[in-house]
Amino acid sequence: MNIQSTTDKVANGARNIADNVLQSAQDAVQTTRDVANGSLDKAATSVRELRREASPVIDDLATRAQDLATRSIDFCADTGARARRQVQQAADATTRYVVQQPGKSVAIAAAAGAAVTAALLLLSRRRNP
C-alpha cells in the first residue's frame, strides 16, 4: 500500500465522518424545528381554548355591568321623581296655608323679608369698614 492510497482512505474516512456529522447536525436542526413547531401549535391551541373559556366570563361581566348601569339610572330617575313630588307637595301645602291664613302669610312673608334685609345690611356693613 502506498502513501497515496492511504491518504485517500484517510481523506475518504474524514469526508464520511464530516458528512455524518453534517447529517447529524441537520437532523438535530430538523428535530429542533419539529419540537418548536409542536410547542407553538400547543401554545396556539391553549390560547384558543383560553379565549373560548374567557369569552363567556367576559360576556357575563359585561351583562352584569349593563344591569348595574340600568339599575343606577332607574334609581336616579326614581330619586328625581320623588324629589319633584316632595317639592310639589311642599308647594301645595304652602298654597293651602296662604289661602287659609292670608293675614298670617303676609306677616310671615314681611318678617322673613325684614330678616333677610337686616342680614344683608349687616353683611354689607362688615365688608365696608
C-alpha positions in Angstrom: 0.0 0.0 0.0 1.4 3.3 -0.9 1.1 6.6 0.7 -1.4 8.0 -1.9 -3.9 5.2 -1.3 -3.5 5.6 2.5 -4.1 9.3 2.2 -7.1 8.7 0.0 -8.5 6.3 2.5 -7.9 8.8 5.4 -9.4 11.6 3.3 -12.5 9.5 2.4 -12.8 8.5 6.1 -12.6 12.1 7.1 -15.2 13.1 4.5 -17.5 10.3 5.7 -17.1 11.5 9.3 -17.7 15.1 8.2 -20.8 14.0 6.2 -22.1 12.0 9.1 -21.6 15.0 11.5 -23.3 17.3 9.0 -26.2 14.9 8.6 -26.5 14.6 12.4 -26.4 18.4 12.7 -29.1 18.7 10.0 -31.2 16.0 11.7 -30.8 17.8 15.1 -31.9 21.1 13.5 -34.9 19.5 11.9 -35.8 17.8 15.2 -35.5 21.1 17.0 -37.7 22.8 14.4 -40.3 20.0 14.7 -40.3 20.3 18.5 -40.5 24.1 18.3 -43.4 23.8 15.8 -45.2 21.4 18.1 -44.7 23.7 21.0 -46.1 26.6 19.1 -49.0 24.6 18.0 -49.8 23.6 21.6 -49.4 27.2 22.7 -51.8 28.4 19.9 -54.3 25.7 20.9 -54.0 26.8 24.6 -54.6 30.4 23.6 -57.6 29.5 21.6 -59.0 27.4 24.5 -58.4 30.3 26.9 -60.1 32.7 24.6 -63.1 30.3 24.3 -63.2 29.9 28.1 -62.8 33.6 28.8 -65.4 34.8 26.3 -68.4 33.7 28.4 -66.9 35.2 31.5 -66.3 38.5 29.7 -69.9 38.4 28.4 -71.2 37.7 31.9 -69.2 40.6 33.3 -70.5 42.9 30.6 -74.1 41.8 31.3 -73.6 42.5 35.0 -72.1 45.9 34.3 -75.0 46.8 32.0 -77.6 45.6 34.6 -75.8 47.7 37.3 -75.9 50.8 35.0 -79.5 50.3 34.2 -80.4 49.9 37.9 -78.4 53.0 38.7 -80.1 55.1 36.0 -83.5 53.8 37.3 -82.6 54.7 40.9 -81.6 58.2 39.9 -84.8 58.7 37.9 -86.9 57.4 40.8 -85.0 59.7 43.2 -85.5 62.7 40.9 -89.2 61.9 40.6 -89.5 61.5 44.4 -87.8 64.9 45.0 -90.2 66.6 42.5 -93.2 65.1 44.3 -91.9 66.3 47.6 -91.3 69.8 46.3 -94.7 69.8 44.7 -96.3 68.7 48.0 -94.5 71.5 49.9 -95.7 74.0 47.3 -99.2 72.7 47.5 -99.1 72.9 51.4 -97.8 76.4 51.2 -100.5 77.4 48.8 -103.2 75.9 51.0 -101.7 77.7 54.1 -101.7 81.1 52.2 -105.3 80.5 51.1 -106.5 79.5 54.6 -104.4 82.1 56.5 -103.8 85.1 54.3 -103.1 87.5 57.2 -100.5 85.3 58.9 -98.9 84.6 55.5 -98.4 88.3 54.8 -97.0 88.8 58.3 -94.6 85.8 57.9 -93.5 87.0 54.5 -92.9 90.5 55.8 -90.9 89.2 58.8 -88.9 86.9 56.6 -88.2 89.8 54.2 -87.2 92.1 57.1 -84.8 89.4 58.5 -83.2 88.8 55.1 -82.8 92.6 54.6 -81.3 93.0 58.1 -78.8 90.2 57.4 -77.8 91.7 54.1 -77.3 95.1 55.7 -75.2 93.7 58.5 -73.0 91.8 55.9 -72.6 94.8 53.7 -71.5 97.0 56.7 -68.9 94.4 57.8 -67.3 94.4 54.3 -67.2 98.2 54.1 -65.4 99.4 57.3 
